[in-house]
Amino acid sequence: MRRQALSIALVALALAVSFSCASTGSAPAPGKARVYGTLRLVPHAGAPKPGGGGSYGSLRLRDVGLVDYSTPGFAVVFVNEGTKPGGAAVVTIRDTHVEPRLEPDHLAIGDGGRITVVNASVAAHILSYPAAKLVRRLAPGERFEIDVPGAGEQGVFLLDVPEASTTLFVAPGRFAVVTTAGDYELRDLEPGAVELRAWHPRFPPLSTQLQLAPDASVHVDLDMGVGIEPEAAAR
C-alpha cells in the first residue's frame, strides 16, 4: 500500500514538473507567438564516447575531437523568415602561449549584421573572409568593420596561422544560441506557417514546419544527430 502511494506521488511530481517546464517564460507580445524548447544531441549507434579512449577509427579523422553528446555545445535555433534581423559581433585575433588564434571559435549573427575584427596580437596577420571575398592584412592594434554578405555558415581564417579560424552562422530570421543545457526561446514571431530550423557546426541541419496561432507559446524539443530524419527531429 505504501509502495502504491509512493508511486502515485512520484507520478504526480513528474506531471507537476512537466507542467511547470511547459509553462516557463513570459507570454509573447499581443498578437505574436513564441516557440521554446530544448535541443538534444543524439548519438548514432556505435558512436565512441569522449574520455573513453575511443577514436573515429580513421587516420583522416585522427585530429577530430569526439563529440560530447551530453551537451549541445554551440548550436543555433532560428526561423527561416527571409529577413535581415541584423546585429553585431566581434572577432578578435589574440596571442596565446602556443600561437595566435581567432576568438571566439563560433558565433552567430543575423543577416544584415556587421562584424568588427580586432587584431589584439602584437604582430600583423592576414585575415581571409571568403564569403565576403575579403583578404586583408591587419597591423597590430588595427580594427575594421565589415557587413556580413548573406545568410548561412561562413568561415573566417588567418592565412598565416594554420587552423586559426572562426565559424560564423548568419541567420535569415530571428535566432537563439542554445544554452549549455540546450534550451532556446524565440519570441514575438509572426503567426502563421513557420519553418523552425537548427544549425550545429558538426551535424546536419534540421527543420520542422509549425503553424503558430496568435498569442500562442509552443513547446518544441529538437533531436539532432547523424541519420535523424527531419520529420523525427521535433518532439
C-alpha positions in Angstrom: 0.0 0.0 0.0 2.8 2.3 0.9 4.6 1.4 -2.3 1.5 2.2 -4.3 1.1 5.6 -2.6 4.7 6.4 -3.3 4.3 5.5 -7.0 1.3 7.8 -7.2 3.2 10.6 -5.5 6.1 10.2 -8.0 3.7 10.3 -11.0 2.1 13.4 -9.6 5.5 15.0 -9.1 6.6 14.2 -12.7 3.4 15.7 -14.0 3.9 18.8 -11.9 7.5 19.2 -13.2 6.3 18.7 -16.8 3.6 21.3 -16.5 6.0 23.7 -14.8 8.5 23.3 -17.6 5.9 23.8 -20.3 4.7 27.0 -18.6 8.0 28.7 -18.1 8.8 32.1 -19.6 6.6 35.0 -20.3 3.9 35.3 -22.9 4.7 36.8 -26.3 3.6 40.3 -27.3 -0.1 40.7 -28.1 -0.9 39.0 -31.4 2.5 37.4 -31.7 3.7 33.9 -30.9 6.6 32.2 -29.0 8.5 29.0 -29.6 10.7 27.4 -27.0 12.2 24.1 -26.0 15.4 22.1 -25.8 17.9 20.9 -28.4 19.4 17.4 -27.7 22.2 15.7 -29.5 21.5 12.0 -30.2 24.5 9.7 -30.9 24.3 7.2 -33.7 24.7 3.5 -32.9 28.3 2.7 -32.0 29.5 6.3 -31.6 32.6 6.4 -29.4 32.4 8.2 -26.1 34.6 11.1 -25.2 37.0 10.3 -22.4 36.8 6.6 -23.0 39.9 6.3 -25.1 37.8 5.9 -28.3 38.5 7.3 -31.7 36.8 7.6 -35.0 38.9 4.8 -36.3 40.2 6.7 -39.3 43.6 8.3 -39.9 41.8 11.0 -41.8 39.9 11.9 -38.7 42.7 11.4 -36.1 42.8 15.1 -35.2 39.0 15.5 -34.9 37.7 15.7 -31.4 35.0 13.4 -30.2 31.5 14.9 -29.7 30.3 15.2 -26.1 26.6 14.3 -26.6 25.7 15.3 -23.0 25.7 19.0 -24.1 24.8 20.6 -27.4 27.9 22.8 -27.4 27.4 25.7 -29.9 24.1 25.5 -31.8 21.6 27.9 -33.2 17.8 27.6 -33.4 16.2 30.0 -35.8 13.2 30.7 -38.0 13.6 31.0 -41.8 11.8 34.2 -42.3 13.9 35.5 -45.1 14.5 38.7 -43.2 17.6 40.7 -42.0 17.5 40.7 -38.2 21.0 42.4 -38.2 23.1 42.6 -35.1 26.8 43.0 -34.3 29.6 40.6 -33.4 33.3 40.9 -32.7 36.1 38.6 -33.9 39.4 39.0 -32.2 42.9 38.0 -33.2 44.6 37.1 -29.9 48.0 35.8 -28.9 48.2 32.6 -26.8 51.1 30.6 -25.3 51.1 28.4 -28.4 50.2 30.6 -31.4 47.8 33.3 -32.4 44.2 32.4 -32.8 40.8 33.8 -33.7 38.2 34.2 -30.9 35.5 33.0 -30.4 35.6 29.7 -32.2 31.9 30.1 -33.2 29.5 32.9 -33.2 26.0 33.8 -34.6 24.6 37.0 -36.1 21.5 37.9 -38.1 21.6 38.6 -41.8 22.2 42.3 -42.4 24.5 42.5 -39.4 28.1 43.7 -39.1 31.3 42.1 -37.8 34.1 44.1 -36.1 37.5 42.4 -36.5 40.1 43.4 -33.9 43.8 42.5 -34.1 44.9 42.3 -30.4 48.0 40.4 -31.4 51.5 42.0 -31.2 52.1 41.0 -34.9 50.4 41.7 -38.2 48.2 39.0 -39.6 46.4 38.3 -42.9 42.6 37.8 -42.5 40.5 35.9 -45.0 36.7 36.0 -45.1 35.8 34.1 -48.3 32.1 34.7 -48.2 32.8 38.4 -48.3 35.6 38.0 -50.9 37.9 39.6 -48.4 41.7 39.2 -47.8 43.2 41.9 -45.7 46.4 42.5 -43.7 45.8 43.8 -40.2 48.5 45.7 -38.4 48.8 45.2 -34.6 46.0 47.1 -32.8 44.1 47.6 -36.1 40.3 47.1 -36.2 37.8 47.3 -39.0 34.1 46.6 -39.7 32.5 44.6 -42.4 28.9 43.8 -43.3 28.0 40.1 -43.5 27.3 39.2 -47.2 24.3 37.0 -46.6 22.8 34.1 -44.6 24.4 30.7 -43.9 27.5 29.1 -42.5 30.7 31.1 -43.2 34.4 30.8 -42.2 36.9 33.5 -41.1 40.6 32.5 -41.3 44.1 33.6 -40.6 46.1 32.8 -43.7 49.4 33.0 -41.9 48.4 30.8 -39.0 47.2 27.2 -39.9 43.9 26.1 -38.3 43.2 29.6 -36.9 39.6 30.1 -37.7 36.1 31.2 -36.6 32.9 29.6 -37.8 30.2 32.2 -38.3 26.5 31.4 -38.7 24.3 34.1 -40.2 20.6 33.5 -39.6 17.9 34.5 -42.1 15.5 35.4 -39.3 15.2 35.6 -35.6 17.5 33.2 -33.8 18.8 32.0 -30.4 22.1 30.4 -29.4 21.2 27.5 -27.2 22.2 27.4 -23.6 24.7 24.9 -22.2 21.6 22.9 -21.2 20.3 23.1 -24.8 17.4 25.5 -24.0 16.2 28.0 -26.6 13.5 30.6 -27.0 12.2 32.6 -30.0 9.8 35.4 -29.0 7.3 37.6 -30.8 7.1 35.6 -34.0 4.5 36.3 -36.7 1.6 33.9 -36.5 1.1 31.5 -39.4 3.3 28.9 -41.1 6.9 29.0 -39.8 9.9 26.9 -40.6 11.8 26.2 -37.4 15.4 25.2 -38.1 18.6 24.3 -36.1 22.2 24.5 -37.1 25.3 22.9 -35.5 28.9 23.1 -36.8 29.3 19.3 -36.7 25.9 17.9 -37.5 23.4 18.0 -40.5 20.9 20.9 -40.1 17.3 20.1 -39.3 14.0 21.8 -39.9 10.3 21.3 -39.0 7.2 23.1 -40.0 5.0 24.8 -37.5 1.6 26.6 -37.6 1.6 29.3 -35.0 -1.5 30.9 -33.6 -1.7 34.5 -32.3 -0.7 34.7 -28.6 0.5 31.1 -28.5 3.5 29.7 -26.7 4.5 26.4 -28.4 6.9 23.9 -26.8 9.1 22.1 -29.4 12.0 19.9 -28.4 14.5 19.1 -31.1 16.7 16.0 -31.6 19.9 16.5 -33.7 22.3 13.8 -34.9 23.6 11.9 -37.9 20.8 9.9 -39.7 17.9 11.6 -37.9 15.0 12.2 -40.4 13.6 15.7 -40.4 10.1 14.5 -39.5 11.5 12.7 -36.4 13.6 15.7 -35.2 10.8 17.5 -33.4 9.4 16.1 -30.2 
